[in-house]
């Protein structure tokens, strides 16, 4: 079998080649005319042979157009909530990177060249590029282009590009046209009621009522935008759509579009149509003057430019100033380096949509202050899919009107889930065949599958760029595999054959049961009474039986979530937030696997996404995508997993695994469930977990669902600073034993710690602060706190003034115990500082007994340092 590529721009595998034969036959029937995209001959001749006198646009029309510009600018500059997080200065008008646009042809669309792979386009400049401003330039034959078809797969940026084009015109940056009239084909498809073109325009743009009579004049240069043509089922045959040249004649909206493209309506107007590749062939090629393909960011420099603009905006970090510009610049630099050395993420960022996802994820990980407290990683991925797929159906010509995202969840979700279960990230053509059940498809299902392959497949799966695996596919972003696997499960798509058949039969019986009941009530007069209960019982039996199967299905979902959350083989991996960070920014330093990926793939986001998808906010977003999860189902799943989840969490968990559990509870967004789970945690050990601002916020949020006291909180070697203490202040108050050693707590942290310990609600008693850069003044202030008077003992150093601390042996034993998990270099540095402090204090005392104690402790510290340097400790 040909193992080339399913996705956009590559040859089809062997089992799909027959699908294209019919399309090629159709394409050969659409020979372009000598003047493609031009008006019918008699109209063009009239326009050229009889020059029109110069007509001055009336003043009131100019005012109306100016009002139109302002109205469009306000509307098209409006940013969704997902965009506003990048700061108040972010706007489409000022910050935009145009994707690469390539001039194409119908033949290339119907039979893509095998050379147009994503990897090839990244490695070599795209040929035959054309700018947005030059789309209506004369073609190679010198003919003026009037109709342009701009196409691209999902995620390449068609809608954003059109929005930018409209905004440019509003601000005078598109002088070729005096008037731009945008239409949404989705809106036009919602009604088949006849309407005239003039009425259609004034209904949508009331302020253009005085301009509409001028639309047919040659001196008013008009651009009509038809966005999302795949929504319309156009018929260019005269038997299906009659000719119409009168803008006052009422015809169905689809007939208006057809006659605009035929150039019978407004022959002087320029028209740009955007669509997905599968729908391009709905317009005969003789009505198209130019085909142009949006190729996304096929140049890594465009990707870098996009990231620079998105992540370097003042205020995007929530500080409201440019004080953290150095941190933002470092972030962009790390991302740029990873793009240069890691082709897989560059292949993902070929699609501008994935560049958005990368930026939003980094924003979530690093700029916590500007992120809403309820924001979750699952929410980011769900919003990402909503921005790309909301309201989209796979094929408007198919009577099923299946939601595109529902189709993805059933097919790609199945592939993703099977990969997670078998710890597989690379998929062969055979895997795709099996997953999409190609041999079992009907004609209609195969047509849907072909549309999916052409328009959507490349959005989720891309060729692997890893050496030796070029003929396999991977998910565009690794975490997307786990998200779709989770969606596949929580939607209940993972079913046995009995459950699948049972659901379908139950739905049929439920639909006809009311009618059958009515019939039975009529014939009951002639049937024996003893038979009626049996008949009614048979009607009700199957739906009840299926409801039991559904209950078991929800138990299975809950059990899957609990089991996947606490897999022992994943206990000592990095926590999931660090994994996400590494997948985007890469790992600085030499790679552990320079030539190949590790065999033990990690899928710890899978159960976390399952929990996140059950949250109320994400279920509301999924509803917009045609993927419904009912409230009752979410409630039953939560109840089913509660006991198992809490029981497993009481077992000893490594710090990184415990952090993952806290992330799961945060993603779940169920306060009652979280409160019950947290009350069972009496000791929390997060030692050596890098507690970023986001993780501190998650810990504070999750712990904030209860007010119970915690016996011990271990945050040693967690990279805590003074801002971390401020975030965690309410949590620290409730902890009896507090481990804060080996962090980045400097002199400025002493005030926060002292305020914490003297707070009237503080229950802290054995606080450990050694191996921090605390000043002598701060050390003395904290040492002044006494257990008998203040109820707390602070362990900061091995010395207390001119004496050795009573806890020196305890401190050194804790260091030895935690050395495998702590940063050895930092420990050595701090031990050297301790040794200097001991020597200094020994020289200051004249007491022989104290000098002997100092010498004893100094020898113990020196032994530790020597063993660490020799690698024996």
N, C-alpha and C positions, 0 to 999 in steps of 0.2 A: 504493500500500500504506500502510496505517495505520502511522505510524512512532512510535506511542506506546511502550509499554514491555513488554518480556518479563517483567521482574522482578516480585517480590511487590508487590501493592497497586496495580497499574496495568492498563490495558486490554491485551488481547492484540493482536498484529498480526493482520491479516486472515487470513493463512493458518492461524492457529490457532483462529479463532473457532468452527469446527465442533466442536472438541474439547469445548468447554464446553456445547454444546447438549445432549449426552447427560447431562452432569452436572447441568444445570439441571432436566432431566426427572426425574432421580433425586431431586433436592432437593424437587421439588414433591410427590413421593410420600411425603415425610417430614414431614408436617404436625405441628407441635408440639401436644401434648395441652394440656388446660386447666391441668394441673399438671405442667409439664415438670420432669423430673429427680426427681419424687416417687416414692414407693413405690406398688405396685399398690393399687387402691382398697380392697380388702377388708382389706389389712394396715394401711393408714393409719387406716381407720375403727376397727379394733380398738384400735389404739394410742391413739386420742383418746377413744373412748367408755368405755374401762375404764382409768382412771388406775391406774398401778402403785404399790404401796406403796413407801415410801422404803427402799432397800436400802443398808446401810452397806458400803462396800468393805472386805473383810477386811484386817487389818494386813499379812499376808504378801503380799497383792496389791499394796498400796502399796509395799512394799519391792521387789517385782519390777518395778514401773513405774519406781521410782527407778533401779534397776539398768539398766533399759532406756534411760532418759534418758542415763545415763553412757556406756553402750555406744555409743549412736547419736552422742553428742557426740564421743567419741573417733574414731569412724569418719568421720563427715561433716566434722569439722574437719581431718582429714588433708589435707595439701596435696601435690600432685605436685611432683617435683623442679623443674619449670619455675617454680613459685611461690616456692620457698624462697630464690631469689636476691634477693628484695626485702627481705631482712632478717629477723632473728629475731623481731621484734615484729609481723610481718605475719601476720594470721590472718583467716579468713572471719568469725569471731565478732565481731571488733572493727572490721574495715575492709570495708565493703561499700556499694555504691551501687545501690539498687533501680532497675531499668529501669522505663520507663513501661508500665503495663498498661491496655489499652483494652477496655471491654465491647463485645462484638461479637454477631453472629448468624450462623446457617448461611448465610443468603442473601448476606451480605457476604463470607463465605469463598469461596463458589462463584462469585460474580461481584463481584470487588473494585471499589471506586469509583475512578474515574480521579483523584479529588482526593487520594487517599492516597499521593501520591508522597513519597519521602524528603525532597525539597527543600521541599515544602509543609509537611510535618510539622516540619521544622526552623525554618521561617519563622513558623508559627502554632502556638499551643498545641493539643495533642491533646485532642479532646473526648471526653466519656464515659469519663474515666479512673476507675480503681478501684484501691484499694490491695490488697495481698496479704491483709491481715487482714480485709478486707470482702468477700472473694470469696463467702462463704457467707451474706451478708446476704439478707434477703427480696428478691424481684424486684419489678419495677414493679407487678405485680398483687397484691403482698402475700404471695405464696406462699413458703414456706421452701425455700431451695435446698439440695439434698442432693448433686447431682452437678455438678461443674464441669470443663469441658474448657479447659485452658490450652494454647494453641498458639503456635507461633512458628517462623520459618524458622531455618535453621542459623546459629548465631552470635549469636542474640538473647539468650541467657543463660538458657534454660529449666532446664538441669541445675543451674547455679549458684544460680538462684533457689530451686529446690527444696531444695538443700543448706542454703541460708540459712534457709529456712522450718523445716526439721527442727532446725537448731541453735538457732533462736529458741525452739522448743518445749522443747528440752532445758534451756534456761536460764530457762524460765518466762515467755517473752515472747509466748506464744500461748495465753492462758488459756482460750480457747473450747473446747479439746480436752484431755481427760485422758489420752488415749493416741493416739500416732501410729505407724502401721505402714507403712513404705515398702517398695515392691516395685519391682524392675527388670523391666520387660517383656522386656528382652533375655534376662535369666536365665530368665524363665518360658517363653520361646519355644524354649529349648534342648531341652525334653523334652515329649513328649505322653503320658507315663505317667500314668494316673489317680491323683489324690491328693486328700485332703480338705482343706478350707480350714484346719481346725484343725491338721492335720498339716503343711500348708504353712507356717503361721505358726511353729509350734514347731520345725520343721526349720531355719528361718532364724534365729529368735529363741528359743533354748532356754529362756531365763530367763522367758519369758511363759507357760510351761506352766500355771501356777496362775491366770493372768489369762484365758486363752482361754475357760473356761466362762462368764465374765461378759460376753463380747462381745455377746450378744444382748439384754442388759438396757438399759432406757431411760436409767438413771441414769449409765451409763458412756459418756461422749461420745468417740467414736472417729473418727479421721481415717485413711483408707486412701489412700496415695499410689501411683499407678500411673504410673511414669516411663517415657516412651518407648513409647507405645502403638503406634507405627508398626511395631514389631517383631512384633505379633500380628495374625494374620488372623482377625478376629472374625466370627462368623456368628450373627446375632440371630434368624434364622428358627427356629421350633420344630422343623422337620424337620432342621435342622443342629445345634442345641444345645437339649437338653431342659431343662425347668424343674428347678431344684434349690434347695430351701430349707433343706436339712439340712447344716450345716457339718461333719458327720462323714461325709458321703457322698463317696466317691472319684470324681472326674470329671477330665477333662483340664484343665490350667491355664487354657486359653483359655475353657473352660466356666465356671470359677470367676469369671473376669473378667466374662463376659457376664451371669451371674446376680447378681453384685454390682451391676452397672449397672442391671439390670432391677429391683433392689430385692427380689429373692426371697431372696437371701442377705444377712444382716445389714441389714435395711431401715432401721434407725436410724442406721447408720454414714454419715458424710460421706465422699465420694470425690472426689479431685482427679486428673484424668488429664492428663498432658502429652504432647504429640505435635507432629509437623510438620503443616503445613496440608493436605498431600495426603491424610493419613490421617483427618482429622476426620470425613469423611462415612461412615467405617466404623461409627460409633455413630449409630443413628437419633436424630433430634432430640427425640423424645418422651422419651428417657431422659436428656436434658441439661437441667439447670436454668439454667446460665449458660455462655456462651462468652466467653472472655477472651483477647485477643491480647497477647503481649509485643511491645511496639513498640521495644524497645531504648532507647538514649539519644537520643530525638528532641528533647531540649532540650540546647543546647550547655552550659548551666550544669551539667547532670549530667556531661557529658564533662569539664569543667574540675574538678569535684569529684572525679571518679575519678582524674584525673592528679595532683591535689594529694595525694590519699591514697597513691597508689602511689609517687610519686617523692619524697615528703617524709618518708618514714619514717626515723627515726634508725637508722643502721647499714646502710641499703640501699646506701651507697656503699663499703662494706667497711672503713670507718675505725673502726667500733665506737663512734663518738661523733657528736655533732651539730655538730662543728667546721666541717663543710662545708655547713651549712644554707643559707648565702647562695648558694652555687653551685646547690644544688638549687632554691631559690626562683627564681633567675634562669631556670633551665631551664623551670620550670613557667610563668613569666611569658611567655617567648618562645613556648612552645607555645600558650598562651591567646591571645596576639595573632594567631598564625597561624590559629587556629580562627575568629577573628572576621573576618579579612579574606580567608580562602581557603575557599570553601564546599566545595571538592572533598574536602579532608581532613575537614571536618566531616561530610560525607555518609558518608565511610568510617567515622568514629567513631560513626555512628548505631548500628553494631553493637558491643556491648561487647567482642566477641572482637577486633575491630581496635583498640580502645583498649588491650587487653592487648598486642597486637603492637607498637603504637607505644611503650608504656612499656618493653617488653622490649628493643626496639631501642635506645632512648635509654639504657637501663641498660647495654647492651653497649658503646655508643659512649663513654659518659662515666664510668661507675663500674667501671673496668677491674679494680680491686683485688678486687672482690667476684665477678668473673666467672671461672669455671674456665678454666685455660689452653687447654683443648681446645675451648672454646666458639667457634662460628663463626656467621657470618650465615646461611649455608645451614641450619645446625642450628637456628637460631631459627625460621626459616620452616617447616622440617620438623616441629619440635615443635609449632608453632602449628597445623599441619594435623592432627597426631596428636591434639591435645587436642580438636579439633572433629569429626574424622572416623574416629578409630580404631575398627575393627570395624564401622563403619556400612555397611549395604548400601542400595542405592538404593530398592528396593521389595521388601518381604517377600512380597508376593503374586506376584511374578514368579518363575518356576521357575529362571531363570538365576542368581539371587542375586548379581548383579554388585556388586562393591565400589564404593561411592560415589566414592572417590578415584580408582579406576581409570577409571571413567566420566568423571570430570572431566579426567583426564590425556589421555584420547583425544579429547574434544570441545573443552573450553575450552583445553586445551593446544595443540590444533591451531590454534585461533584466535589464541592468544598467539604461537605460532611464526610464523605467516604475518604477523602484525603486526610482529614483530621483523625478519623478513627484508625487509619492505617499509618499515621505519621508520614504522610506523603505530600510533597509540595510541587513536584514535577509530574506532568500528566502527558501521556502519549496520545496519538490519534485513536488507538484502541480504547483508551480510557474515556475519551470523548464520545466515541460511538456507543459504548455501553451506557454511559450516563444519560445521553440524550435519546436512547432507545430508538435509534434511527430505523432499524428494521421493522419496528412496530408501528410506524407512523402512517396515518391516512394521507390522502392528497392534501387536504386542508392543513393538517399538522405539519407536513413537510414544507408547505409554502410559508407557514409561520416560522418554522425553523430556519428557512433560507433568509427571511427578513431579519431574524435575530442575528444570524451569522454575518450578514452584510452591515448592519447598523450598530449592533450592540456588543457582539462577541469581544471585539478588541478593547472595549472599555474595561472588561473584567479580567481577561486573560491575554497574555502577551508571550512571544517566543522567549525562551530562556537564553540568556546570553552567556551562560556558563560553558566553558570549554567541555566538549564531549556531550553536551545536552542541548545542542542547538535545535534539534527536531522535537523538543518537548515544549510544553507550555507551563507557565507559572502565573499565579495571580499577580495582577499589576502592582498591587501593594500587598505585602504578606498578610497584614492584619485583615485585609478584605476577605481572605479565605475564611478566617475564623468568624468574622461578622456574618457572612452569608451562611456558613454552617450553623451558626446559632439561630439565624432567622429561619432556616429550613426546619429546625427542630421545634422552635416555639410556635411556628405556624401550624404545627401538626402534620407536616408533609412526610415525616418519617413514620410510615405506617406499614404494618404487615399486609399481606394480600387480603386477609379476612377483614381487616379494618377498612381497606380501600373499597372493597366490594360492598361491605356493610354500609358505609357512608352513602355511596351512590344509590343503593337500593332503598335505604331509609329515606333519602331525600325524595325519591320518586313516590314512595308510599305516602309520605307526609303530604305531598302536593295533591294526590288524588283521594286521600282519605276522606276529606270533607264531602266530595262528590259521591263517593261510594256509600258513605253514611247516609246521605240523602236518599240514594237509591234503595238502600236497605230499609229505611223507614217507610218507603212506599210499598215495597213487596212484603213487608212484615205482616200485612193483612192476610196474605195467602200462605205464609210459611208457619210451621209449628213453632210455638213460643220457645220450646226448649233448644232450638237451633240458633236463635238470635244471639244469646250470650257467647256462644262459640265463635260466631262470625265476627262480632265486635272485638272479642279477645284476640283473634288472629290479626286483626287490623292494628291493634295497639302493641302486640307482642314485639314485633321487630324493632320499632323505634325505641322501645324500652331496652331491648337487648343491645342496640347500638349505643344507647346512652351509657350503658355499663362499659362498653368498649372504649368510649370516649373518656370515661373516668380513669380507666386503666392507662390510656394514652397520656393523660396529664400526670399520672403517677410516674410513668416512664420518663417524661420530661424532667420532673423534679428529681428523680433518682439520677438521671444523667448529669444534671447540673451539680448535684452534691458530690458525685463520684469524681467528675472531672475537676472539681475545685480543689480536691485534696489528694491528688495523685502523688504517691511517694517518690516516683522517679523524677518528678519535677521540683522536689523540695529545695534543692540547692542551686537553682538557677537564679539569675538576677530577677528582681521584681518586674512586673509587667510594664510599668511606666519607664523603667530603665531600658527594657527591651525595645519599646516603641522608639525611644530616643536614639538608641544605637542603630536601629534600622533606617532612620532618616539621616542622622549625622555621621554614621559610621563609627568605628572604634579607632581612636588615635593609636598609632604605634603599629608594630608588625601584626599581621593577621595570623590567627592560629591555623587557618586552612587556606593557604595562598592559592591553591589550584582547584579546590573543590569544597563544597558546602559540607558541614558536619552531618553525620548520618543520623544523629538523634535530634530530629526536629522538635521544637517546643511549641505547644499550642495552649498556653495558659490563659490567653485572652478569650478563648472559646466559652468557658462557663461564665466569665465576667460579662461578655456580650449577651449571653442568654438572660442573665439577671437584668442587665440594662434595658433590654428590649421589652421587658415586662413593666417598666416604669410607665406611669400615666402619660407623661409628656411624649415619650417615644412611641407609645401606642397610638397617640393622636396623630403624630407625623406619619406613621405607617398606614393609618387609615386613608390619608391623602394619596398614598402610593398604591392603594387597592389591596393592601395586606392587613386584614382585620384580625385583631386579637381582642376578644371580648373581655369585659371586666370580670365576669364570673370565672372564665378560664384562668386569668391571671391570679385571681384570689385563690382558686383551688390549687394551682401550681405552688403558690407561696406557702399555703398550709401544708401541702404534701411534703415539701422539702425542709420545712422549719426544723422538725425534730432531728432529722439526719444531719442537717447543716450545723446545728448548735452542738450536737454530740461530737461531731468530728472536730469542731473548733476548740473543744476543751482538751483535746490531745495536745501534746507538745508539737509546736510548729516552728520551723526555722524562721528567723526574722524576715527574710524575703517573702516566704510563704504567708506569714501573718500580715505583711503589708498588702499582699495580693487579696487577702480576705477582707481587709479594710476597704480596699478599692472596690471589691465586689459589693459590699454593703452600701458604699457611696453611690455606685452605679445603679443599684436596685431602687434607690429613692423611695423606700418604704420605711417610714419612721418607726412604726410600731414593730415591724419585723426586726429592724436594726437595734432597737432598744432591748428587745428580748435577747438578741444575739450578744450584745455588748455586756449585758449584766452578767453573763456567764464567764467573762474574762476578768480574772482577778489579778493576773500578772501579764504584763505586755512587754515583750522583749523585741525591740527593733534595732538592736545593736548592729552597727556597721551598715545599716541601710542609709543610703545618701538621702537625707531628709530635705528635699527641695521645698521651696515655698508651697508648691502644689501638694506635696505629700503632707506637709504640716497642716495645710488647710483641710485636707481629707481627714486626717486624724482628729483635728478639732471638731469637724462637722459630725463625724460618726460618734465620737465620744460625747458630743453635746446632746445626743438623744436621751441620755440618762444623767443622773446626778450621783451615782453610787461611787464609793471610794475604791481606789485601786491600790492593791497591796504594794505593787512594785512596777515602775516604769523605767525600762532600760533604754536610754537614748545615747549610749556611749559610742564614740567614733561615728557620728551621724552628720558631720559637717554643719552643726547648728551654729547660728550666729545670733546677734541680739534681736533681729527681726523675727527669727524663728521662735525665740522665747516670748515675744509679744503675741504672736499668733497662737501659741500653745498655752498661754497664761491660764485660761480657765481649766485646762486639763491638768496642768502641773499642780494646781491648788489641791486637787483631789488625790494625789499620790503620796503614800506614806514613805516609800523608799524611791529615791530619784537618782538615776545614774546619768550624769552629764559630762563624764570625763572624756578626754581626748576629742574635744570639739574645737570650734573656732570662736570661742567666747573670750573676747578681749576685755580690757579695762572698762569699756562702756557697758558691758553686761552686768557688772557688779551691782549697779543701781537696780536693774530689773530683778536680779536674784534676791537682793535684800528686801525690795518691796514685796516680792512673792512670799518670802519666808515670814515677814512680819504682818502679812495680810490676816485679818481676823477669821477668814474661812480656810486658811491654809492648814493642811493636816500632815505636811512633810515632817519626818523625824530624822538616818545614816547617809544626807545629800553628798554626792561625790562629784567633785569639781576638778580633781587633779588632772594634769596634762592639758591645761588650758593656759592661754597667755594672759593670765590675770596679774595685774600690777601688785607691787608690795602693799600699796595703800588699800587696794581692794581686798587683798588677802587678809590684812589686819582687821578690816571692817567685818569680814565674814567670820574670821576666827573669834571675834568678840561675841558672836552668838553662841550661847551655851545651852546644852540640853536641859539642865536643871532649871534655868530661868526662862529660856525662849522655846523650849521643847524641840530643839533641832540641833543636830551635830553636823557641821560642815567639814568635809575632808577635802582640803585644797592642796596641801603640800606635805612633804615628809618632815618638815620642820615647823615648830611653833616658837617663834622668836629665837631665843638662844638655846632651845632644847629640841630633842627629837620627838616627833609626834608619837602618841601612844598607838596610832593606827598604821605605823610604817610597814609592819610585817603584813598586815591585812591588805594594804594598798599594793605591795609588791606581789602578793599571791593572786590578787585580781588581775594584775598585768600579765602574769604567767598564764593564767587560765584563759584569757581573752586574746592572747598574742596571735593565735592562728587566724583570727577574724579581723584584727586591727591592722592598720597601716604600719608596717614594721619600721619604715624609714622615720615616720613621725614619732613613733615610740622611742627609737634610738635618740632622736633629737631631744625629746623631753627628758629621757633618762640622763643624758649628758648635762642638761640644765639642772636637774635634781642633784647630780653629783657636785656641780659647781656651788649650788646653794648650801649643800651639806658642808663642803670644805670651807666656805666663807663663814658659816655659823660656827664651825668648830674653832676657827681662828679667833672669833670674837669672844668666846667664853674662856674663863680661867678655871673653871671647875674641872678637875681631873676625871671625875666620874662621867660628866657630860661629854668630855672629849673622847673617852673610851667608847661611849655609846655612838657618838658620831662616826668614829673609825669603824666600828662594827657594821653600821648601816652602809657606810661608803663602800666597804669591801663587798657587801651583798649586791649593791648596785653595779660595781665594777664586774663582778662575776656574770651578772645578767648581760651586760654589754658585750663581754668577751664571747659568751655563748651565742648571742645573737649574731655577732660578726662572723663566727665560725659556722653558723647555721645549725647548731646543735640544740637550739632552744626555739 
